[in-house]
Amino acid sequence: MRNTISRDVFLAFARVHVLHHAAAGPVFGLEMIDELRRHGYAMSPGTLYPILHGLRKAGHLRSKEEVVNGKLRKYYVATAKGRRALAEARKRIRELVHEVLEEEAED
């Protein structure tokens, strides 16, 4: 993405999207890369993993490692703090998107 605003918005929405899925159940990095790709976003591990680590460091996610097919996989799940942050983000996103899209329709 060449546009800095678009990139910043995408990365913010990607964080919320990760938190959304982690609130529904355990997620892992490559799964989230595929999920974002399904929505038309190409995200590298070098972009996604710092997001996961940042959300964990902020206390929004917790992680646990499991061996899957002989390989160690780190799963992330939303904490109570992460669920509260997600609820607040949903509220704010809903409000802002409603206003922005309404103004766009009037132009």
A tleap script that builds the chain and sets N, CA, C and O, in Angstrom:
source leaprc.protein.ff14SB
mol = sequence {
  NMET ARG ASN THR ILE SER ARG ASP VAL PHE
  LEU ALA PHE ALA ARG VAL HIE VAL LEU HIE
  HIE ALA ALA ALA GLY PRO VAL PHE GLY LEU
  GLU MET ILE ASP GLU LEU ARG ARG HIE GLY
  TYR ALA MET SER PRO GLY THR LEU TYR PRO
  ILE LEU HIE GLY LEU ARG LYS ALA GLY HIE
  LEU ARG SER LYS GLU GLU VAL VAL ASN GLY
  LYS LEU ARG LYS TYR TYR VAL ALA THR ALA
  LYS GLY ARG ARG ALA LEU ALA GLU ALA ARG
  LYS ARG ILE ARG GLU LEU VAL HIE GLU VAL
  LEU GLU GLU GLU ALA GLU CASP
}
set mol.1.N position { 0.846 -1.178 0.000 }
set mol.1.CA position { 0.000 0.000 0.000 }
set mol.1.C position { 0.885 1.232 0.000 }
set mol.1.O position { 1.706 1.428 0.896 }
set mol.2.N position { 0.709 2.044 -0.999 }
set mol.2.CA position { 1.540 3.234 -1.125 }
set mol.2.C position { 1.043 4.371 -0.246 }
set mol.2.O position { 1.831 5.216 0.177 }
set mol.3.N position { -0.245 4.401 0.030 }
set mol.3.CA position { -0.845 5.472 0.796 }
set mol.3.C position { -0.662 5.195 2.290 }
set mol.3.O position { -1.129 4.177 2.802 }
set mol.4.N position { 0.016 6.105 2.980 }
set mol.4.CA position { 0.305 5.918 4.400 }
set mol.4.C position { -0.968 5.831 5.224 }
set mol.4.O position { -1.055 5.002 6.130 }
set mol.5.N position { -1.958 6.667 4.932 }
set mol.5.CA position { -3.212 6.619 5.691 }
set mol.5.C position { -3.876 5.263 5.500 }
set mol.5.O position { -4.324 4.655 6.472 }
set mol.6.N position { -3.947 4.781 4.266 }
set mol.6.CA position { -4.555 3.475 4.010 }
set mol.6.C position { -3.818 2.374 4.761 }
set mol.6.O position { -4.448 1.482 5.328 }
set mol.7.N position { -2.505 2.428 4.770 }
set mol.7.CA position { -1.711 1.408 5.473 }
set mol.7.C position { -1.978 1.464 6.971 }
set mol.7.O position { -2.168 0.430 7.612 }
set mol.8.N position { -1.992 2.667 7.527 }
set mol.8.CA position { -2.245 2.813 8.964 }
set mol.8.C position { -3.633 2.296 9.333 }
set mol.8.O position { -3.797 1.611 10.343 }
set mol.9.N position { -4.627 2.623 8.515 }
set mol.9.CA position { -5.991 2.158 8.774 }
set mol.9.C position { -6.041 0.641 8.661 }
set mol.9.O position { -6.632 -0.026 9.510 }
set mol.10.N position { -5.424 0.092 7.615 }
set mol.10.CA position { -5.406 -1.356 7.442 }
set mol.10.C position { -4.778 -2.046 8.642 }
set mol.10.O position { -5.323 -3.026 9.150 }
set mol.11.N position { -3.635 -1.545 9.100 }
set mol.11.CA position { -2.955 -2.192 10.224 }
set mol.11.C position { -3.792 -2.108 11.503 }
set mol.11.O position { -3.806 -3.047 12.300 }
set mol.12.N position { -4.482 -0.995 11.696 }
set mol.12.CA position { -5.354 -0.872 12.866 }
set mol.12.C position { -6.508 -1.868 12.769 }
set mol.12.O position { -6.838 -2.538 13.748 }
set mol.13.N position { -7.120 -1.965 11.589 }
set mol.13.CA position { -8.209 -2.921 11.411 }
set mol.13.C position { -7.702 -4.357 11.509 }
set mol.13.O position { -8.412 -5.231 12.007 }
set mol.14.N position { -6.492 -4.606 11.044 }
set mol.14.CA position { -5.918 -5.952 11.159 }
set mol.14.C position { -5.771 -6.330 12.629 }
set mol.14.O position { -6.053 -7.469 13.002 }
set mol.15.N position { -5.337 -5.396 13.465 }
set mol.15.CA position { -5.228 -5.675 14.906 }
set mol.15.C position { -6.592 -6.042 15.491 }
set mol.15.O position { -6.719 -7.007 16.245 }
set mol.16.N position { -7.604 -5.260 15.132 }
set mol.16.CA position { -8.948 -5.530 15.641 }
set mol.16.C position { -9.451 -6.868 15.099 }
set mol.16.O position { -10.105 -7.626 15.816 }
set mol.17.N position { -9.146 -7.152 13.846 }
set mol.17.CA position { -9.579 -8.409 13.229 }
set mol.17.C position { -8.936 -9.603 13.940 }
set mol.17.O position { -9.603 -10.605 14.202 }
set mol.18.N position { -7.667 -9.498 14.245 }
set mol.18.CA position { -6.970 -10.556 14.986 }
set mol.18.C position { -7.624 -10.727 16.355 }
set mol.18.O position { -7.893 -11.849 16.784 }
set mol.19.N position { -7.875 -9.622 17.032 }
set mol.19.CA position { -8.499 -9.688 18.350 }
set mol.19.C position { -9.890 -10.312 18.263 }
set mol.19.O position { -10.280 -11.090 19.134 }
set mol.20.N position { -10.631 -9.974 17.224 }
set mol.20.CA position { -11.960 -10.552 16.994 }
set mol.20.C position { -11.877 -12.086 16.919 }
set mol.20.O position { -12.632 -12.789 17.591 }
set mol.21.N position { -10.967 -12.582 16.109 }
set mol.21.CA position { -10.839 -14.036 15.953 }
set mol.21.C position { -10.294 -14.694 17.218 }
set mol.21.O position { -10.713 -15.795 17.577 }
set mol.22.N position { -9.361 -14.023 17.895 }
set mol.22.CA position { -8.803 -14.582 19.125 }
set mol.22.C position { -9.832 -14.595 20.255 }
set mol.22.O position { -9.713 -15.384 21.193 }
set mol.23.N position { -10.830 -13.737 20.172 }
set mol.23.CA position { -11.918 -13.753 21.160 }
set mol.23.C position { -12.864 -14.922 20.893 }
set mol.23.O position { -13.513 -15.425 21.810 }
set mol.24.N position { -12.937 -15.352 19.634 }
set mol.24.CA position { -13.805 -16.474 19.261 }
set mol.24.C position { -13.153 -17.820 19.574 }
set mol.24.O position { -13.848 -18.817 19.770 }
set mol.25.N position { -11.834 -17.849 19.620 }
set mol.25.CA position { -11.119 -19.085 19.895 }
set mol.25.C position { -9.649 -18.931 19.565 }
set mol.25.O position { -9.252 -17.916 18.993 }
set mol.26.N position { -8.836 -19.909 19.909 }
set mol.26.CA position { -7.392 -19.813 19.663 }
set mol.26.C position { -7.065 -19.653 18.171 }
set mol.26.O position { -7.673 -20.295 17.314 }
set mol.27.N position { -6.095 -18.786 17.887 }
set mol.27.CA position { -5.629 -18.556 16.515 }
set mol.27.C position { -4.104 -18.675 16.505 }
set mol.27.O position { -3.449 -18.548 17.539 }
set mol.28.N position { -3.560 -18.920 15.320 }
set mol.28.CA position { -2.104 -18.909 15.168 }
set mol.28.C position { -1.755 -18.066 13.949 }
set mol.28.O position { -2.609 -17.790 13.106 }
set mol.29.N position { -0.511 -17.669 13.867 }
set mol.29.CA position { -0.067 -16.696 12.880 }
set mol.29.C position { -0.437 -16.996 11.443 }
set mol.29.O position { -1.072 -16.171 10.786 }
set mol.30.N position { -0.053 -18.160 10.939 }
set mol.30.CA position { -0.321 -18.464 9.532 }
set mol.30.C position { -1.819 -18.545 9.250 }
set mol.30.O position { -2.266 -18.212 8.152 }
set mol.31.N position { -2.581 -18.981 10.227 }
set mol.31.CA position { -4.034 -18.995 10.080 }
set mol.31.C position { -4.560 -17.573 9.869 }
set mol.31.O position { -5.439 -17.352 9.035 }
set mol.32.N position { -4.025 -16.611 10.623 }
set mol.32.CA position { -4.479 -15.231 10.497 }
set mol.32.C position { -4.003 -14.611 9.182 }
set mol.32.O position { -4.709 -13.791 8.595 }
set mol.33.N position { -2.833 -14.990 8.724 }
set mol.33.CA position { -2.364 -14.509 7.417 }
set mol.33.C position { -3.318 -14.984 6.339 }
set mol.33.O position { -3.683 -14.211 5.453 }
set mol.34.N position { -3.731 -16.256 6.399 }
set mol.34.CA position { -4.695 -16.796 5.430 }
set mol.34.C position { -6.047 -16.105 5.557 }
set mol.34.O position { -6.685 -15.809 4.547 }
set mol.35.N position { -6.487 -15.848 6.774 }
set mol.35.CA position { -7.764 -15.173 7.002 }
set mol.35.C position { -7.747 -13.771 6.406 }
set mol.35.O position { -8.701 -13.368 5.741 }
set mol.36.N position { -6.685 -13.038 6.636 }
set mol.36.CA position { -6.587 -11.690 6.072 }
set mol.36.C position { -6.494 -11.740 4.547 }
set mol.36.O position { -7.046 -10.878 3.863 }
set mol.37.N position { -5.803 -12.742 4.016 }
set mol.37.CA position { -5.706 -12.905 2.566 }
set mol.37.C position { -7.092 -13.158 1.974 }
set mol.37.O position { -7.407 -12.683 0.884 }
set mol.38.N position { -7.912 -13.909 2.703 }
set mol.38.CA position { -9.280 -14.197 2.262 }
set mol.38.C position { -10.081 -12.901 2.080 }
set mol.38.O position { -11.008 -12.840 1.272 }
set mol.39.N position { -9.712 -11.879 2.835 }
set mol.39.CA position { -10.365 -10.580 2.745 }
set mol.39.C position { -9.648 -9.645 1.769 }
set mol.39.O position { -10.006 -8.474 1.647 }
set mol.40.N position { -8.644 -10.166 1.082 }
set mol.40.CA position { -7.961 -9.374 0.073 }
set mol.40.C position { -6.723 -8.644 0.547 }
set mol.40.O position { -6.200 -7.786 -0.165 }
set mol.41.N position { -6.246 -8.968 1.733 }
set mol.41.CA position { -5.062 -8.303 2.265 }
set mol.41.C position { -3.893 -9.266 2.305 }
set mol.41.O position { -3.993 -10.356 2.870 }
set mol.42.N position { -2.786 -8.861 1.705 }
set mol.42.CA position { -1.569 -9.676 1.733 }
set mol.42.C position { -0.696 -9.164 2.872 }
set mol.42.O position { -0.178 -8.049 2.815 }
set mol.43.N position { -0.540 -9.977 3.894 }
set mol.43.CA position { 0.257 -9.584 5.047 }
set mol.43.C position { 1.355 -10.614 5.252 }
set mol.43.O position { 1.099 -11.818 5.274 }
set mol.44.N position { 2.559 -10.133 5.399 }
set mol.44.CA position { 3.692 -11.031 5.594 }
set mol.44.C position { 3.813 -11.408 7.071 }
set mol.44.O position { 3.288 -10.713 7.942 }
set mol.45.N position { 4.507 -12.511 7.343 }
set mol.45.CA position { 4.770 -12.861 8.744 }
set mol.45.C position { 5.517 -11.738 9.474 }
set mol.45.O position { 5.328 -11.538 10.674 }
set mol.46.N position { 6.354 -11.020 8.750 }
set mol.46.CA position { 7.117 -9.922 9.350 }
set mol.46.C position { 6.243 -8.758 9.788 }
set mol.46.O position { 6.677 -7.921 10.579 }
set mol.47.N position { 5.029 -8.697 9.287 }
set mol.47.CA position { 4.071 -7.678 9.723 }
set mol.47.C position { 3.125 -8.247 10.771 }
set mol.47.O position { 2.834 -7.586 11.769 }
set mol.48.N position { 2.644 -9.469 10.552 }
set mol.48.CA position { 1.654 -10.036 11.471 }
set mol.48.C position { 2.235 -10.401 12.831 }
set mol.48.O position { 1.631 -10.089 13.857 }
set mol.49.N position { 3.381 -11.049 12.862 }
set mol.49.CA position { 3.896 -11.510 14.149 }
set mol.49.C position { 4.191 -10.371 15.123 }
set mol.49.O position { 3.936 -10.534 16.316 }
set mol.50.N position { 4.711 -9.233 14.683 }
set mol.50.CA position { 4.829 -8.105 15.627 }
set mol.50.C position { 3.467 -7.626 16.151 }
set mol.50.O position { 3.374 -7.172 17.291 }
set mol.51.N position { 2.420 -7.722 15.338 }
set mol.51.CA position { 1.079 -7.378 15.812 }
set mol.51.C position { 0.665 -8.335 16.921 }
set mol.51.O position { 0.203 -7.902 17.977 }
set mol.52.N position { 0.827 -9.633 16.688 }
set mol.52.CA position { 0.490 -10.625 17.712 }
set mol.52.C position { 1.291 -10.400 18.989 }
set mol.52.O position { 0.735 -10.431 20.087 }
set mol.53.N position { 2.588 -10.175 18.848 }
set mol.53.CA position { 3.445 -9.975 20.014 }
set mol.53.C position { 3.078 -8.691 20.748 }
set mol.53.O position { 3.101 -8.650 21.978 }
set mol.54.N position { 2.741 -7.649 20.004 }
set mol.54.CA position { 2.337 -6.389 20.629 }
set mol.54.C position { 1.033 -6.523 21.397 }
set mol.54.O position { 0.897 -5.986 22.496 }
set mol.55.N position { 0.067 -7.243 20.817 }
set mol.55.CA position { -1.202 -7.470 21.512 }
set mol.55.C position { -0.987 -8.315 22.774 }
set mol.55.O position { -1.639 -8.098 23.796 }
set mol.56.N position { -0.073 -9.269 22.687 }
set mol.56.CA position { 0.240 -10.095 23.869 }
set mol.56.C position { 0.926 -9.252 24.930 }
set mol.56.O position { 0.581 -9.328 26.110 }
set mol.57.N position { 1.893 -8.452 24.516 }
set mol.57.CA position { 2.625 -7.608 25.469 }
set mol.57.C position { 1.695 -6.603 26.151 }
set mol.57.O position { 1.892 -6.268 27.319 }
set mol.58.N position { 0.687 -6.123 25.427 }
set mol.58.CA position { -0.275 -5.171 25.990 }
set mol.58.C position { -1.297 -5.853 26.897 }
set mol.58.O position { -2.089 -5.179 27.555 }
set mol.59.N position { -1.283 -7.183 26.935 }
set mol.59.CA position { -2.207 -7.909 27.783 }
set mol.59.C position { -3.534 -8.234 27.129 }
set mol.59.O position { -4.464 -8.673 27.806 }
set mol.60.N position { -3.639 -8.024 25.810 }
set mol.60.CA position { -4.881 -8.306 25.091 }
set mol.60.C position { -4.976 -9.766 24.647 }
set mol.60.O position { -6.070 -10.294 24.449 }
set mol.61.N position { -3.824 -10.409 24.495 }
set mol.61.CA position { -3.777 -11.820 24.114 }
set mol.61.C position { -2.894 -12.565 25.105 }
set mol.61.O position { -1.997 -11.987 25.718 }
set mol.62.N position { -3.159 -13.842 25.247 }
set mol.62.CA position { -2.221 -14.727 25.935 }
set mol.62.C position { -1.874 -15.820 24.927 }
set mol.62.O position { -2.631 -16.083 23.992 }
set mol.63.N position { -0.743 -16.438 25.127 }
set mol.63.CA position { -0.321 -17.463 24.173 }
set mol.63.C position { 0.016 -18.754 24.893 }
set mol.63.O position { 0.350 -18.779 26.077 }
set mol.64.N position { -0.089 -19.830 24.115 }
set mol.64.CA position { 0.350 -21.132 24.622 }
set mol.64.C position { 0.870 -21.919 23.430 }
set mol.64.O position { 0.362 -21.815 22.313 }
set mol.65.N position { 1.884 -22.698 23.703 }
set mol.65.CA position { 2.509 -23.482 22.649 }
set mol.65.C position { 2.001 -24.911 22.695 }
set mol.65.O position { 1.798 -25.485 23.765 }
set mol.66.N position { 1.798 -25.476 21.507 }
set mol.66.CA position { 1.391 -26.868 21.363 }
set mol.66.C position { 2.177 -27.485 20.223 }
set mol.66.O position { 2.552 -26.797 19.273 }
set mol.67.N position { 2.423 -28.765 20.318 }
set mol.67.CA position { 3.070 -29.492 19.232 }
set mol.67.C position { 1.970 -29.994 18.304 }
set mol.67.O position { 1.055 -30.701 18.726 }
set mol.68.N position { 2.077 -29.613 17.027 }
set mol.68.CA position { 1.113 -30.023 16.002 }
set mol.68.C position { 1.906 -30.634 14.851 }
set mol.68.O position { 2.749 -29.976 14.243 }
set mol.69.N position { 1.625 -31.888 14.567 }
set mol.69.CA position { 2.354 -32.607 13.510 }
set mol.69.C position { 3.866 -32.509 13.694 }
set mol.69.O position { 4.611 -32.325 12.732 }
set mol.70.N position { 4.297 -32.633 14.928 }
set mol.70.CA position { 5.720 -32.616 15.227 }
set mol.70.C position { 6.356 -31.233 15.264 }
set mol.70.O position { 7.564 -31.119 15.472 }
set mol.71.N position { 5.566 -30.182 15.068 }
set mol.71.CA position { 6.107 -28.819 15.076 }
set mol.71.C position { 5.458 -28.023 16.203 }
set mol.71.O position { 4.289 -28.220 16.538 }
set mol.72.N position { 6.241 -27.128 16.773 }
set mol.72.CA position { 5.740 -26.269 17.834 }
set mol.72.C position { 4.950 -25.123 17.223 }
set mol.72.O position { 5.457 -24.400 16.366 }
set mol.73.N position { 3.710 -24.958 17.664 }
set mol.73.CA position { 2.843 -23.893 17.164 }
set mol.73.C position { 2.380 -23.060 18.355 }
set mol.73.O position { 1.996 -23.598 19.394 }
set mol.74.N position { 2.422 -21.732 18.188 }
set mol.74.CA position { 1.974 -20.832 19.243 }
set mol.74.C position { 0.558 -20.376 18.925 }
set mol.74.O position { 0.295 -19.811 17.864 }
set mol.75.N position { -0.345 -20.630 19.858 }
set mol.75.CA position { -1.742 -20.204 19.739 }
set mol.75.C position { -1.969 -18.972 20.604 }
set mol.75.O position { -1.384 -18.831 21.678 }
set mol.76.N position { -2.821 -18.093 20.121 }
set mol.76.CA position { -3.166 -16.881 20.843 }
set mol.76.C position { -4.662 -16.860 21.087 }
set mol.76.O position { -5.452 -17.253 20.229 }
set mol.77.N position { -5.042 -16.390 22.280 }
set mol.77.CA position { -6.452 -16.255 22.627 }
set mol.77.C position { -6.617 -14.933 23.372 }
set mol.77.O position { -5.721 -14.502 24.098 }
set mol.78.N position { -7.769 -14.296 23.185 }
set mol.78.CA position { -8.020 -13.013 23.832 }
set mol.78.C position { -8.158 -13.179 25.337 }
set mol.78.O position { -8.750 -14.147 25.816 }
set mol.79.N position { -7.615 -12.241 26.064 }
set mol.79.CA position { -7.780 -12.175 27.515 }
set mol.79.C position { -9.045 -11.363 27.819 }
set mol.79.O position { -9.676 -10.828 26.907 }
set mol.80.N position { -9.405 -11.276 29.086 }
set mol.80.CA position { -10.550 -10.434 29.481 }
set mol.80.C position { -10.280 -8.984 29.078 }
set mol.80.O position { -11.183 -8.293 28.604 }
set mol.81.N position { -9.056 -8.526 29.262 }
set mol.81.CA position { -8.684 -7.164 28.856 }
set mol.81.C position { -8.835 -7.003 27.344 }
set mol.81.O position { -9.306 -5.970 26.869 }
set mol.82.N position { -8.437 -8.021 26.597 }
set mol.82.CA position { -8.567 -7.986 25.138 }
set mol.82.C position { -10.017 -7.956 24.697 }
set mol.82.O position { -10.358 -7.262 23.739 }
set mol.83.N position { -10.877 -8.698 25.381 }
set mol.83.CA position { -12.313 -8.698 25.057 }
set mol.83.C position { -12.933 -7.332 25.334 }
set mol.83.O position { -13.779 -6.865 24.572 }
set mol.84.N position { -12.514 -6.695 26.419 }
set mol.84.CA position { -13.009 -5.343 26.709 }
set mol.84.C position { -12.526 -4.355 25.654 }
set mol.84.O position { -13.281 -3.489 25.212 }
set mol.85.N position { -11.255 -4.491 25.253 }
set mol.85.CA position { -10.709 -3.611 24.206 }
set mol.85.C position { -11.443 -3.831 22.891 }
set mol.85.O position { -11.710 -2.875 22.163 }
set mol.86.N position { -11.769 -5.069 22.583 }
set mol.86.CA position { -12.509 -5.377 21.357 }
set mol.86.C position { -13.900 -4.754 21.404 }
set mol.86.O position { -14.348 -4.175 20.414 }
set mol.87.N position { -14.578 -4.860 22.520 }
set mol.87.CA position { -15.917 -4.261 22.643 }
set mol.87.C position { -15.852 -2.755 22.437 }
set mol.87.O position { -16.706 -2.186 21.758 }
set mol.88.N position { -14.853 -2.109 23.013 }
set mol.88.CA position { -14.694 -0.660 22.842 }
set mol.88.C position { -14.348 -0.326 21.393 }
set mol.88.O position { -14.880 0.633 20.833 }
set mol.89.N position { -13.463 -1.108 20.788 }
set mol.89.CA position { -13.092 -0.868 19.387 }
set mol.89.C position { -14.303 -1.017 18.478 }
set mol.89.O position { -14.491 -0.213 17.566 }
set mol.90.N position { -15.121 -2.025 18.710 }
set mol.90.CA position { -16.326 -2.221 17.887 }
set mol.90.C position { -17.240 -1.009 17.980 }
set mol.90.O position { -17.769 -0.539 16.973 }
set mol.91.N position { -17.420 -0.513 19.181 }
set mol.91.CA position { -18.274 0.657 19.392 }
set mol.91.C position { -17.740 1.862 18.614 }
set mol.91.O position { -18.491 2.541 17.915 }
set mol.92.N position { -16.452 2.115 18.742 }
set mol.92.CA position { -15.843 3.270 18.074 }
set mol.92.C position { -15.821 3.100 16.549 }
set mol.92.O position { -16.076 4.050 15.807 }
set mol.93.N position { -15.517 1.896 16.098 }
set mol.93.CA position { -15.509 1.633 14.654 }
set mol.93.C position { -16.896 1.847 14.079 }
set mol.93.O position { -17.051 2.504 13.050 }
set mol.94.N position { -17.897 1.299 14.733 }
set mol.94.CA position { -19.285 1.438 14.262 }
set mol.94.C position { -19.653 2.916 14.111 }
set mol.94.O position { -20.219 3.325 13.097 }
set mol.95.N position { -19.326 3.703 15.129 }
set mol.95.CA position { -19.646 5.130 15.118 }
set mol.95.C position { -18.926 5.856 13.983 }
set mol.95.O position { -19.546 6.607 13.231 }
set mol.96.N position { -17.629 5.632 13.863 }
set mol.96.CA position { -16.845 6.323 12.839 }
set mol.96.C position { -17.220 5.885 11.427 }
set mol.96.O position { -17.356 6.721 10.534 }
set mol.97.N position { -17.386 4.588 11.223 }
set mol.97.CA position { -17.727 4.092 9.892 }
set mol.97.C position { -19.088 4.618 9.474 }
set mol.97.O position { -19.274 5.018 8.324 }
set mol.98.N position { -20.030 4.622 10.384 }
set mol.98.CA position { -21.364 5.148 10.078 }
set mol.98.C position { -21.261 6.604 9.618 }
set mol.98.O position { -21.861 6.987 8.614 }
set mol.99.N position { -20.506 7.403 10.351 }
set mol.99.CA position { -20.379 8.820 9.994 }
set mol.99.C position { -19.648 9.003 8.666 }
set mol.99.O position { -20.096 9.764 7.808 }
set mol.100.N position { -18.544 8.319 8.498 }
set mol.100.CA position { -17.746 8.483 7.274 }
set mol.100.C position { -18.529 8.024 6.050 }
set mol.100.O position { -18.536 8.723 5.037 }
set mol.101.N position { -19.181 6.884 6.112 }
set mol.101.CA position { -19.915 6.389 4.962 }
set mol.101.C position { -21.152 7.230 4.682 }
set mol.101.O position { -21.537 7.388 3.523 }
set mol.102.N position { -21.769 7.761 5.696 }
set mol.102.CA position { -22.924 8.631 5.496 }
set mol.102.C position { -22.523 9.900 4.789 }
set mol.102.O position { -23.218 10.341 3.873 }
set mol.103.N position { -21.406 10.506 5.196 }
set mol.103.CA position { -20.914 11.731 4.554 }
set mol.103.C position { -20.528 11.451 3.102 }
set mol.103.O position { -20.794 12.268 2.220 }
set mol.104.N position { -19.911 10.315 2.855 }
set mol.104.CA position { -19.491 9.959 1.495 }
set mol.104.C position { -20.700 9.826 0.588 }
set mol.104.O position { -20.651 10.256 -0.565 }
set mol.105.N position { -21.792 9.236 1.083 }
set mol.105.CA position { -22.992 9.034 0.286 }
set mol.105.C position { -23.652 10.350 -0.096 }
set mol.105.O position { -24.326 10.428 -1.123 }
set mol.106.N position { -23.465 11.403 0.730 }
set mol.106.CA position { -24.096 12.680 0.457 }
set mol.106.C position { -23.345 13.493 -0.593 }
set mol.106.O position { -23.931 14.385 -1.206 }
set mol.107.N position { -22.058 13.205 -0.816 }
set mol.107.CA position { -21.247 13.993 -1.771 }
set mol.107.C position { -21.671 13.771 -3.204 }
set mol.107.O position { -21.090 14.358 -4.117 }
savepdb mol mol.pdb
quit
